Amino acid sequence: MNITKLEAGGRNIAVVSSSETLIGDVQSALDLMATVHYETGCDRIVINKSLLSDSFFDLKTRLAGEILQKFINYRVKIAIVGDFSGYSSQSLQDFIYECNRGHDIFFLPTEQQAIEKLSMLK
């Protein structure tokens, strides 16, 4: 895992990259948050969707809701980057739409858009 700390709009943002899946369950999401906070002090994180297990995107597993609730509980804002158009589930598309309307969780097509979005939030 590689964590890069950036400053944008007066905010510190951690961009996490890895060649392997980092979040497969709730505990691994908590571990990621703790590691990012310990190493960078950031409470805003950008990750690629490839770092999430495939079951995250199957809403029937409830994994997405459980994981993202932890980010909200710990007041960590997250932007997940990637192309989400390949998912045929209308429920997932609705979930992504609703998340993007909020203030804590975002699904965006590019890392630059994710950084810009997280830098503009209070």
Buried (B, 14 or more C-beta within 10 A) or exposed (E): EEBEEBEBEEBBBBBBBBEEEBBBBEEBBBEBBEBBBEEBEBBBBBBBBBBBBEBBBBBEEEBBEEBBEBBBEEEBBBBBBBEBEEBEEEEBBEBBEEBEEEEBBBBBEEBEBBBBBBBEEE
